[in-house]
Amino acid sequence: MEVPAINLKAIVFVHWLLTVWGCMAWLPNSYVWGNFTVLAVGVWAIAQRDSIDAVLMFLVGMFLTIMTDVVHFGIYYPMSEVLLERGRETLRFSVGMAILNLLLKPVTCFFVYQMYRERGGDYNVNFGFPTITRNRDAYQSIDPQDQSTSGNPFSQAQDSKPAAQSY
């Protein structure tokens, strides 16, 4: 099944709009800073079309904002009852847009991961830590294996003319 190509500009624009609408009534500055910083990395990924690092950082940032958004909603949503007198419709709209933004982020992560693979990223994410394996398939022997010689590794190939031996 072919994954439809979604434009990165459209993804960043939709999340920017939902973040702006979500911040209208009840979310703290940490939510604003976190989400707009990740969207700035998304703009960087748009500007450098062949950068693997920009797309990977945008993907990791989206995963992190999923977790921080859940924490923000859990901590600050009960405080929004104080704001009910100020503007019930504005608060409900803002909460709805923030929750919609959170629900779209896993879908966005899927499409951004597809973009990461299209730009040449690995299937597995490597953070540059060295790994130790016992797989010796990648090693090359330093001894040249010549098929024309006999089983004795110390024998020399016979030339057509005899060479002078010096001792």
C-alpha positions in Angstrom: 0.0 0.0 0.0 1.4 3.3 -1.0 1.5 6.1 1.6 0.2 9.3 0.2 2.7 12.2 0.0 1.8 15.0 2.4 3.5 18.3 2.0 5.6 19.3 5.0 4.5 22.9 4.5 0.9 21.9 5.1 1.8 19.9 8.2 3.7 22.8 9.7 0.9 25.2 8.8 -1.9 23.1 10.3 0.0 22.5 13.6 0.9 26.2 13.8 -2.7 27.2 13.3 -4.0 24.7 15.9 -1.3 25.8 18.4 -2.2 29.4 18.0 -5.9 28.6 18.5 -5.1 26.3 21.4 -3.1 29.0 23.3 -6.0 31.5 23.2 -7.4 30.9 26.6 -5.8 28.4 29.0 -2.4 27.0 28.2 0.9 28.2 29.8 3.9 29.7 28.1 5.8 26.4 28.3 3.3 24.9 25.9 3.7 27.8 23.6 7.5 27.7 23.7 7.7 24.0 23.2 5.3 23.7 20.3 6.6 26.8 18.4 10.2 25.7 18.8 9.3 22.3 17.2 7.5 24.2 14.4 10.6 26.3 13.9 12.6 23.1 13.3 9.8 22.1 10.9 10.4 25.3 9.0 14.1 24.4 8.9 13.2 21.0 7.4 11.2 22.8 4.8 14.0 25.2 3.9 16.6 22.4 3.6 14.9 19.8 1.4 17.6 17.2 1.5 18.6 17.5 5.2 18.1 14.3 7.1 19.0 15.9 10.4 16.3 18.6 10.1 13.5 16.0 9.5 14.8 13.7 12.3 14.9 16.6 14.7 11.4 17.6 13.7 10.2 14.0 14.2 11.8 13.7 17.7 10.4 17.1 18.6 6.9 16.0 17.6 7.3 12.9 19.8 8.5 15.0 22.7 5.6 17.5 22.4 3.1 14.6 22.4 4.4 13.8 25.9 4.6 17.4 27.1 1.1 18.2 25.8 -0.4 15.4 27.8 1.4 16.7 30.9 0.2 20.3 30.2 -3.4 19.2 29.7 -3.3 17.1 32.9 -1.9 19.9 35.0 -3.6 23.0 33.6 -7.0 21.7 32.5 -8.6 21.7 36.0 -7.5 25.3 36.4 -9.5 26.3 33.4 -12.7 26.1 35.5 -11.7 29.5 36.9 -11.7 30.9 33.4 -15.3 29.8 32.7 -16.7 33.2 33.6 -14.3 35.0 31.3 -15.5 33.3 28.1 -17.0 29.9 28.0 -17.0 29.6 24.2 -13.4 30.8 23.8 -12.3 28.3 26.4 -14.1 25.4 24.8 -12.8 26.4 21.3 -9.2 26.7 22.7 -9.4 23.3 24.5 -10.9 21.7 21.4 -8.1 23.0 19.1 -5.4 22.0 21.5 -6.8 18.5 21.8 -7.2 18.2 18.0 -3.5 19.3 17.7 -2.5 16.5 20.1 -4.6 13.9 18.2 -3.0 14.9 14.9 0.6 14.6 16.1 0.9 10.8 15.9 -0.4 11.0 12.3 2.1 13.7 11.6 4.9 11.6 13.1 4.0 8.8 10.7 4.2 11.1 7.6 7.4 12.8 8.8 9.0 9.4 9.3 8.1 8.6 5.7 9.8 11.8 4.7 12.8 10.9 6.8 13.1 7.6 4.9 12.6 9.3 1.5 15.5 11.7 2.3 17.8 8.8 2.9 17.4 8.1 6.6 17.9 4.6 8.0 15.0 2.5 9.1 16.6 2.3 12.5 17.5 5.5 14.2 21.2 5.6 15.2 22.2 8.1 17.7 25.9 7.6 17.1 26.6 5.3 20.1 29.2 2.6 19.3 27.9 -0.9 19.5 29.7 -4.2 20.1 28.6 -7.2 18.2 30.0 -10.7 17.7 29.1 -10.8 14.1 32.3 -11.3 12.1 30.8 -11.3 8.6 32.0 -7.8 7.9 35.7 -8.6 8.7 38.1 -9.3 5.8 41.0 -11.7 6.2 44.4 -10.2 5.8 45.8 -13.4 4.2 45.2 -13.5 0.5 43.7 -16.7 -0.6 45.0 -17.8 -4.0 43.2 -20.7 -5.5 46.0 -21.6 -8.0 48.5 -22.7 -5.3 48.5 -26.1 -3.7 47.4 -26.7 -0.1 50.9 -25.7 1.2 50.8 -21.9 2.0 54.6 -21.7 1.9 55.1 -23.0 -1.6 55.9 -20.5 -4.4 54.4 -20.5 -7.8 56.5 -22.2 -10.5 57.7 -19.9 -13.2 58.3 -21.0 -16.8 62.0 -20.2 -16.5 64.1 -21.2 -13.6 65.2 -18.4 -11.4 68.6 -18.1 -9.9 68.6 -18.8 -6.3 70.8 -16.9 -4.0 71.6 -17.8 -0.5 
